[in-house]
Amino acid sequence: MAGRAGGTAADELANAAARGDLQRLRELLDGAADPNAVNSYGRTPIQTLAALHRAGARLDLPDRRGLLPLDVAAGGPHGPVARYLRHPPPRG
């Protein structure tokens, strides 16, 4: 894992993503780390969401307040995560 001898860039990237360490994420990605790389546990940086979805988590079910997961993500339907998910910038 990150910080230990022998940790891979994929391990560091997944760990930084799990911690929400944006500065380290930027450093790794600016250093050409692969955002889709699989770490030593067979997981990618977006592991939590992807694992839940693969296990059958429904992304279209509202909570008790009538909000979808997208609505709740990072500040509701107008928050930064929702904006990004609705309109991701082109990769380049």
N, CA, C and O atoms as CSV, one atom per row, in Angstrom:
chain,resi,resn,atom,element,x,y,z
A,1,MET,N,N,0.835,-1.175,0.000
A,1,MET,CA,C,0.000,0.000,0.000
A,1,MET,C,C,0.878,1.235,0.000
A,1,MET,O,O,2.089,1.137,0.195
A,2,ALA,N,N,0.288,2.383,-0.213
A,2,ALA,CA,C,1.059,3.611,-0.303
A,2,ALA,C,C,1.862,3.837,0.960
A,2,ALA,O,O,1.429,3.533,2.071
A,3,GLY,N,N,3.044,4.379,0.749
A,3,GLY,CA,C,3.873,4.685,1.887
A,3,GLY,C,C,4.775,3.536,2.305
A,3,GLY,O,O,5.743,3.755,3.034
A,4,ARG,N,N,4.489,2.335,1.870
A,4,ARG,CA,C,5.327,1.186,2.197
A,4,ARG,C,C,6.225,0.878,1.014
A,4,ARG,O,O,5.874,1.129,-0.139
A,5,ALA,N,N,7.378,0.335,1.318
A,5,ALA,CA,C,8.275,-0.062,0.242
A,5,ALA,C,C,7.561,-1.077,-0.639
A,5,ALA,O,O,6.899,-1.989,-0.143
A,6,GLY,N,N,7.699,-0.911,-1.933
A,6,GLY,CA,C,7.097,-1.863,-2.856
A,6,GLY,C,C,5.687,-1.500,-3.281
A,6,GLY,O,O,5.107,-2.190,-4.119
A,7,GLY,N,N,5.111,-0.420,-2.720
A,7,GLY,CA,C,3.783,0.008,-3.134
A,7,GLY,C,C,3.806,0.481,-4.574
A,7,GLY,O,O,4.754,1.146,-4.993
A,8,THR,N,N,2.789,0.151,-5.325
A,8,THR,CA,C,2.732,0.540,-6.727
A,8,THR,C,C,2.021,1.875,-6.881
A,8,THR,O,O,1.358,2.348,-5.958
A,9,ALA,N,N,2.164,2.475,-8.055
A,9,ALA,CA,C,1.447,3.711,-8.343
A,9,ALA,C,C,-0.063,3.475,-8.248
A,9,ALA,O,O,-0.801,4.350,-7.796
A,10,ALA,N,N,-0.519,2.298,-8.673
A,10,ALA,CA,C,-1.945,1.971,-8.591
A,10,ALA,C,C,-2.402,1.909,-7.138
A,10,ALA,O,O,-3.504,2.356,-6.817
A,11,ASP,N,N,-1.563,1.358,-6.251
A,11,ASP,CA,C,-1.892,1.332,-4.821
A,11,ASP,C,C,-1.982,2.747,-4.265
A,11,ASP,O,O,-2.915,3.084,-3.535
A,12,GLU,N,N,-1.007,3.563,-4.618
A,12,GLU,CA,C,-1.001,4.940,-4.124
A,12,GLU,C,C,-2.206,5.711,-4.626
A,12,GLU,O,O,-2.815,6.474,-3.876
A,13,LEU,N,N,-2.553,5.518,-5.893
A,13,LEU,CA,C,-3.704,6.209,-6.466
A,13,LEU,C,C,-5.002,5.779,-5.787
A,13,LEU,O,O,-5.826,6.623,-5.436
A,14,ALA,N,N,-5.187,4.484,-5.601
A,14,ALA,CA,C,-6.401,3.991,-4.935
A,14,ALA,C,C,-6.470,4.485,-3.495
A,14,ALA,O,O,-7.545,4.853,-3.021
A,15,ASN,N,N,-5.346,4.499,-2.798
A,15,ASN,CA,C,-5.329,4.974,-1.415
A,15,ASN,C,C,-5.642,6.465,-1.333
A,15,ASN,O,O,-6.401,6.895,-0.465
A,16,ALA,N,N,-5.063,7.249,-2.231
A,16,ALA,CA,C,-5.331,8.685,-2.232
A,16,ALA,C,C,-6.807,8.955,-2.526
A,16,ALA,O,O,-7.414,9.838,-1.919
A,17,ALA,N,N,-7.379,8.192,-3.458
A,17,ALA,CA,C,-8.797,8.356,-3.778
A,17,ALA,C,C,-9.667,7.997,-2.579
A,17,ALA,O,O,-10.637,8.693,-2.279
A,18,ALA,N,N,-9.321,6.914,-1.896
A,18,ALA,CA,C,-10.105,6.478,-0.733
A,18,ALA,C,C,-10.026,7.502,0.395
A,18,ALA,O,O,-10.993,7.685,1.135
A,19,ARG,N,N,-8.891,8.163,0.530
A,19,ARG,CA,C,-8.715,9.181,1.573
A,19,ARG,C,C,-9.275,10.534,1.170
A,19,ARG,O,O,-9.442,11.412,2.016
A,20,GLY,N,N,-9.569,10.713,-0.118
A,20,GLY,CA,C,-10.011,12.019,-0.599
A,20,GLY,C,C,-8.872,13.017,-0.655
A,20,GLY,O,O,-9.092,14.222,-0.531
A,21,ASP,N,N,-7.652,12.522,-0.841
A,21,ASP,CA,C,-6.455,13.360,-0.870
A,21,ASP,C,C,-6.259,13.907,-2.283
A,21,ASP,O,O,-5.537,13.322,-3.091
A,22,LEU,N,N,-6.914,15.041,-2.573
A,22,LEU,CA,C,-6.888,15.600,-3.917
A,22,LEU,C,C,-5.500,16.032,-4.355
A,22,LEU,O,O,-5.141,15.887,-5.524
A,23,GLN,N,N,-4.718,16.563,-3.424
A,23,GLN,CA,C,-3.367,16.980,-3.783
A,23,GLN,C,C,-2.536,15.792,-4.263
A,23,GLN,O,O,-1.862,15.877,-5.290
A,24,ARG,N,N,-2.585,14.679,-3.514
A,24,ARG,CA,C,-1.822,13.494,-3.914
A,24,ARG,C,C,-2.361,12.909,-5.216
A,24,ARG,O,O,-1.588,12.451,-6.057
A,25,LEU,N,N,-3.687,12.923,-5.387
A,25,LEU,CA,C,-4.274,12.448,-6.637
A,25,LEU,C,C,-3.745,13.246,-7.820
A,25,LEU,O,O,-3.352,12.683,-8.842
A,26,ARG,N,N,-3.740,14.568,-7.665
A,26,ARG,CA,C,-3.232,15.412,-8.752
A,26,ARG,C,C,-1.773,15.096,-9.056
A,26,ARG,O,O,-1.381,14.989,-10.218
A,27,GLU,N,N,-0.973,14.946,-8.000
A,27,GLU,CA,C,0.444,14.628,-8.196
A,27,GLU,C,C,0.605,13.321,-8.975
A,27,GLU,O,O,1.376,13.248,-9.932
A,28,LEU,N,N,-0.121,12.308,-8.559
A,28,LEU,CA,C,-0.014,11.006,-9.220
A,28,LEU,C,C,-0.490,11.057,-10.665
A,28,LEU,O,O,0.159,10.514,-11.560
A,29,LEU,N,N,-1.628,11.713,-10.888
A,29,LEU,CA,C,-2.157,11.793,-12.246
A,29,LEU,C,C,-1.282,12.668,-13.135
A,29,LEU,O,O,-1.095,12.363,-14.313
A,30,ASP,N,N,-0.743,13.758,-12.579
A,30,ASP,CA,C,0.187,14.590,-13.350
A,30,ASP,C,C,1.461,13.817,-13.683
A,30,ASP,O,O,2.127,14.103,-14.679
A,31,GLY,N,N,1.791,12.843,-12.851
A,31,GLY,CA,C,2.948,11.992,-13.098
A,31,GLY,C,C,2.619,10.801,-13.978
A,31,GLY,O,O,3.401,9.853,-14.061
A,32,ALA,N,N,1.481,10.840,-14.627
A,32,ALA,CA,C,1.053,9.828,-15.598
A,32,ALA,C,C,0.568,8.521,-14.978
A,32,ALA,O,O,0.610,7.482,-15.637
A,33,ALA,N,N,0.111,8.547,-13.731
A,33,ALA,CA,C,-0.502,7.343,-13.152
A,33,ALA,C,C,-1.788,7.041,-13.923
A,33,ALA,O,O,-2.528,7.955,-14.287
A,34,ASP,N,N,-2.043,5.778,-14.165
A,34,ASP,CA,C,-3.224,5.340,-14.912
A,34,ASP,C,C,-4.446,5.373,-13.986
A,34,ASP,O,O,-4.475,4.638,-12.999
A,35,PRO,N,N,-5.461,6.210,-14.277
A,35,PRO,CA,C,-6.640,6.292,-13.411
A,35,PRO,C,C,-7.489,5.027,-13.404
A,35,PRO,O,O,-8.383,4.886,-12.570
A,36,ASN,N,N,-7.221,4.113,-14.320
A,36,ASN,CA,C,-7.951,2.852,-14.371
A,36,ASN,C,C,-7.113,1.671,-13.924
A,36,ASN,O,O,-7.524,0.520,-14.074
A,37,ALA,N,N,-5.938,1.949,-13.377
A,37,ALA,CA,C,-5.033,0.878,-12.957
A,37,ALA,C,C,-5.627,0.094,-11.794
A,37,ALA,O,O,-6.325,0.644,-10.943
A,38,VAL,N,N,-5.338,-1.186,-11.778
A,38,VAL,CA,C,-5.798,-2.077,-10.711
A,38,VAL,C,C,-4.690,-2.182,-9.673
A,38,VAL,O,O,-3.536,-2.443,-10.013
A,39,ASN,N,N,-5.047,-1.977,-8.394
A,39,ASN,CA,C,-4.041,-2.038,-7.332
A,39,ASN,C,C,-3.762,-3.484,-6.928
A,39,ASN,O,O,-4.277,-4.421,-7.538
A,40,SER,N,N,-2.944,-3.650,-5.900
A,40,SER,CA,C,-2.531,-4.998,-5.490
A,40,SER,C,C,-3.680,-5.816,-4.898
A,40,SER,O,O,-3.531,-7.018,-4.678
A,41,TYR,N,N,-4.819,-5.180,-4.641
A,41,TYR,CA,C,-6.000,-5.889,-4.154
A,41,TYR,C,C,-7.010,-6.135,-5.279
A,41,TYR,O,O,-8.114,-6.622,-5.037
A,42,GLY,N,N,-6.616,-5.790,-6.521
A,42,GLY,CA,C,-7.506,-5.994,-7.653
A,42,GLY,C,C,-8.588,-4.947,-7.775
A,42,GLY,O,O,-9.625,-5.186,-8.393
A,43,ARG,N,N,-8.351,-3.785,-7.186
A,43,ARG,CA,C,-9.358,-2.724,-7.189
A,43,ARG,C,C,-8.841,-1.490,-7.905
A,43,ARG,O,O,-7.634,-1.264,-7.993
A,44,THR,N,N,-9.777,-0.691,-8.418
A,44,THR,CA,C,-9.440,0.568,-9.073
A,44,THR,C,C,-9.764,1.725,-8.140
A,44,THR,O,O,-10.433,1.518,-7.128
A,45,PRO,N,N,-9.311,2.941,-8.448
A,45,PRO,CA,C,-9.583,4.074,-7.564
A,45,PRO,C,C,-11.065,4.343,-7.311
A,45,PRO,O,O,-11.411,4.910,-6.275
A,46,ILE,N,N,-11.936,3.957,-8.216
A,46,ILE,CA,C,-13.370,4.191,-8.028
A,46,ILE,C,C,-14.053,2.945,-7.460
A,46,ILE,O,O,-15.246,2.724,-7.666
A,47,GLN,N,N,-13.272,2.144,-6.747
A,47,GLN,CA,C,-13.675,0.825,-6.274
A,47,GLN,C,C,-14.984,0.802,-5.487
A,47,GLN,O,O,-15.807,-0.087,-5.706
A,48,THR,N,N,-15.200,1.763,-4.570
A,48,THR,CA,C,-16.392,1.659,-3.722
A,48,THR,C,C,-17.667,1.714,-4.517
A,48,THR,O,O,-18.536,0.855,-4.365
A,49,LEU,N,N,-17.796,2.746,-5.390
A,49,LEU,CA,C,-18.993,2.924,-6.212
A,49,LEU,C,C,-19.170,1.744,-7.168
A,49,LEU,O,O,-20.259,1.182,-7.276
A,50,ALA,N,N,-18.092,1.376,-7.859
A,50,ALA,CA,C,-18.184,0.288,-8.838
A,50,ALA,C,C,-18.561,-1.021,-8.167
A,50,ALA,O,O,-19.374,-1.777,-8.699
A,51,ALA,N,N,-17.981,-1.300,-7.007
A,51,ALA,CA,C,-18.280,-2.556,-6.305
A,51,ALA,C,C,-19.742,-2.600,-5.881
A,51,ALA,O,O,-20.396,-3.633,-6.024
A,52,LEU,N,N,-20.251,-1.509,-5.368
A,52,LEU,CA,C,-21.662,-1.470,-4.956
A,52,LEU,C,C,-22.587,-1.649,-6.153
A,52,LEU,O,O,-23.572,-2.384,-6.081
A,53,HIS,N,N,-22.269,-0.981,-7.240
A,53,HIS,CA,C,-23.103,-1.078,-8.425
A,53,HIS,C,C,-23.095,-2.499,-8.990
A,53,HIS,O,O,-24.147,-3.026,-9.351
A,54,ARG,N,N,-21.916,-3.120,-9.070
A,54,ARG,CA,C,-21.823,-4.500,-9.551
A,54,ARG,C,C,-22.586,-5.469,-8.651
A,54,ARG,O,O,-23.115,-6.479,-9.116
A,55,ALA,N,N,-22.635,-5.150,-7.364
A,55,ALA,CA,C,-23.325,-6.021,-6.415
A,55,ALA,C,C,-24.836,-5.814,-6.429
A,55,ALA,O,O,-25.559,-6.471,-5.680
A,56,GLY,N,N,-25.312,-4.912,-7.267
A,56,GLY,CA,C,-26.754,-4.730,-7.398
A,56,GLY,C,C,-27.302,-3.444,-6.825
A,56,GLY,O,O,-28.516,-3.240,-6.830
A,57,ALA,N,N,-26.429,-2.558,-6.322
A,57,ALA,CA,C,-26.924,-1.282,-5.794
A,57,ALA,C,C,-27.649,-0.536,-6.911
A,57,ALA,O,O,-27.143,-0.417,-8.026
A,58,ARG,N,N,-28.813,-0.050,-6.599
A,58,ARG,CA,C,-29.629,0.663,-7.583
A,58,ARG,C,C,-29.313,2.155,-7.489
A,58,ARG,O,O,-29.346,2.744,-6.409
A,59,LEU,N,N,-29.017,2.736,-8.607
A,59,LEU,CA,C,-28.702,4.155,-8.667
A,59,LEU,C,C,-29.938,5.005,-8.948
A,59,LEU,O,O,-29.871,6.234,-8.976
A,60,ASP,N,N,-31.071,4.326,-9.156
A,60,ASP,CA,C,-32.293,5.035,-9.519
A,60,ASP,C,C,-33.351,5.015,-8.418
A,60,ASP,O,O,-34.506,5.366,-8.660
A,61,LEU,N,N,-32.960,4.606,-7.210
A,61,LEU,CA,C,-33.923,4.555,-6.102
A,61,LEU,C,C,-33.762,5.773,-5.198
A,61,LEU,O,O,-32.661,6.058,-4.726
A,62,PRO,N,N,-34.848,6.487,-4.958
A,62,PRO,CA,C,-34.757,7.658,-4.072
A,62,PRO,C,C,-34.709,7.248,-2.606
A,62,PRO,O,O,-35.147,6.162,-2.227
A,63,ASP,N,N,-34.160,8.156,-1.789
A,63,ASP,CA,C,-34.166,7.941,-0.345
A,63,ASP,C,C,-35.500,8.433,0.227
A,63,ASP,O,O,-36.423,8.741,-0.527
A,64,ARG,N,N,-35.601,8.507,1.548
A,64,ARG,CA,C,-36.863,8.923,2.182
A,64,ARG,C,C,-37.277,10.342,1.818
A,64,ARG,O,O,-38.455,10.692,1.882
A,65,ARG,N,N,-36.306,11.150,1.438
A,65,ARG,CA,C,-36.615,12.539,1.050
A,65,ARG,C,C,-36.884,12.668,-0.444
A,65,ARG,O,O,-37.146,13.763,-0.942
A,66,GLY,N,N,-36.816,11.530,-1.169
A,66,GLY,CA,C,-37.063,11.558,-2.599
A,66,GLY,C,C,-35.829,11.891,-3.426
A,66,GLY,O,O,-35.938,12.180,-4.618
A,67,LEU,N,N,-34.660,11.852,-2.803
A,67,LEU,CA,C,-33.425,12.192,-3.497
A,67,LEU,C,C,-32.716,10.941,-4.000
A,67,LEU,O,O,-32.634,9.931,-3.301
A,68,LEU,N,N,-32.214,11.028,-5.208
A,68,LEU,CA,C,-31.429,9.946,-5.799
A,68,LEU,C,C,-29.980,10.052,-5.320
A,68,LEU,O,O,-29.565,11.107,-4.841
A,69,PRO,N,N,-29.204,8.962,-5.446
A,69,PRO,CA,C,-27.788,9.040,-5.081
A,69,PRO,C,C,-27.072,10.206,-5.762
A,69,PRO,O,O,-26.245,10.875,-5.143
A,70,LEU,N,N,-27.386,10.447,-7.023
A,70,LEU,CA,C,-26.782,11.562,-7.741
A,70,LEU,C,C,-27.126,12.899,-7.086
A,70,LEU,O,O,-26.297,13.807,-7.044
A,71,ASP,N,N,-28.362,13.014,-6.570
A,71,ASP,CA,C,-28.782,14.249,-5.923
A,71,ASP,C,C,-28.020,14.496,-4.629
A,71,ASP,O,O,-27.735,15.641,-4.277
A,72,VAL,N,N,-27.698,13.435,-3.935
A,72,VAL,CA,C,-27.049,13.542,-2.630
A,72,VAL,C,C,-25.544,13.754,-2.762
A,72,VAL,O,O,-24.918,14.357,-1.890
A,73,ALA,N,N,-24.974,13.264,-3.842
A,73,ALA,CA,C,-23.520,13.305,-4.028
A,73,ALA,C,C,-22.990,14.732,-3.980
A,73,ALA,O,O,-23.399,15.591,-4.760
A,74,ALA,N,N,-22.090,14.960,-3.065
A,74,ALA,CA,C,-21.354,16.222,-2.952
A,74,ALA,C,C,-22.208,17.467,-3.148
A,74,ALA,O,O,-21.943,18.272,-4.041
A,75,GLY,N,N,-23.209,17.621,-2.333
A,75,GLY,CA,C,-23.956,18.863,-2.355
A,75,GLY,C,C,-25.244,18.845,-3.129
A,75,GLY,O,O,-25.782,19.906,-3.447
A,76,GLY,N,N,-25.750,17.696,-3.438
A,76,GLY,CA,C,-27.041,17.633,-4.100
A,76,GLY,C,C,-26.944,17.771,-5.601
A,76,GLY,O,O,-25.858,17.668,-6.170
A,77,PRO,N,N,-28.077,18.005,-6.249
A,77,PRO,CA,C,-28.130,17.986,-7.711
A,77,PRO,C,C,-27.315,19.088,-8.372
A,77,PRO,O,O,-27.050,19.022,-9.573
A,78,HIS,N,N,-26.917,20.091,-7.616
A,78,HIS,CA,C,-26.139,21.183,-8.193
A,78,HIS,C,C,-24.709,21.196,-7.681
A,78,HIS,O,O,-23.946,22.117,-7.971
A,79,GLY,N,N,-24.349,20.173,-6.920
A,79,GLY,CA,C,-22.998,20.083,-6.369
A,79,GLY,C,C,-21.984,19.676,-7.418
A,79,GLY,O,O,-22.353,19.308,-8.533
A,80,PRO,N,N,-20.707,19.739,-7.066
A,80,PRO,CA,C,-19.654,19.458,-8.046
A,80,PRO,C,C,-19.643,18.035,-8.577
A,80,PRO,O,O,-19.338,17.832,-9.752
A,81,VAL,N,N,-19.963,17.047,-7.761
A,81,VAL,CA,C,-19.975,15.669,-8.250
A,81,VAL,C,C,-21.124,15.479,-9.229
A,81,VAL,O,O,-20.951,14.863,-10.281
A,82,ALA,N,N,-22.283,16.000,-8.891
A,82,ALA,CA,C,-23.439,15.878,-9.780
A,82,ALA,C,C,-23.176,16.574,-11.104
A,82,ALA,O,O,-23.494,16.033,-12.163
A,83,ARG,N,N,-22.598,17.773,-11.056
A,83,ARG,CA,C,-22.289,18.493,-12.301
A,83,ARG,C,C,-21.317,17.685,-13.147
A,83,ARG,O,O,-21.488,17.572,-14.361
A,84,TYR,N,N,-20.309,17.130,-12.512
A,84,TYR,CA,C,-19.319,16.350,-13.245
A,84,TYR,C,C,-19.952,15.109,-13.869
A,84,TYR,O,O,-19.701,14.795,-15.033
A,85,LEU,N,N,-20.781,14.402,-13.085
A,85,LEU,CA,C,-21.412,13.190,-13.601
A,85,LEU,C,C,-22.351,13.490,-14.762
A,85,LEU,O,O,-22.463,12.703,-15.702
A,86,ARG,N,N,-23.015,14.622,-14.690
A,86,ARG,CA,C,-23.937,14.982,-15.775
A,86,ARG,C,C,-23.197,15.467,-17.016
A,86,ARG,O,O,-23.622,15.208,-18.143
A,87,HIS,N,N,-22.086,16.172,-16.802
A,87,HIS,CA,C,-21.353,16.785,-17.926
A,87,HIS,C,C,-19.857,16.618,-17.743
A,87,HIS,O,O,-19.152,17.596,-17.496
A,88,PRO,N,N,-19.361,15.395,-17.862
A,88,PRO,CA,C,-17.919,15.214,-17.692
A,88,PRO,C,C,-17.156,15.915,-18.816
A,88,PRO,O,O,-17.574,15.886,-19.973
A,89,PRO,N,N,-16.044,16.539,-18.466
A,89,PRO,CA,C,-15.256,17.200,-19.519
A,89,PRO,C,C,-14.644,16.157,-20.434
A,89,PRO,O,O,-14.432,15.012,-20.033
A,90,PRO,N,N,-14.362,16.555,-21.663
A,90,PRO,CA,C,-13.719,15.601,-22.575
A,90,PRO,C,C,-12.331,15.252,-22.077
A,90,PRO,O,O,-11.616,16.092,-21.532
A,91,ARG,N,N,-11.962,13.989,-22.275
A,91,ARG,CA,C,-10.614,13.564,-21.887
A,91,ARG,C,C,-9.642,14.054,-22.928
A,91,ARG,O,O,-9.947,14.064,-24.120
A,92,GLY,N,N,-8.492,14.454,-22.488
A,92,GLY,CA,C,-7.557,14.904,-23.475
A,92,GLY,C,C,-6.295,15.201,-22.892
A,92,GLY,O,O,-5.368,15.603,-23.595
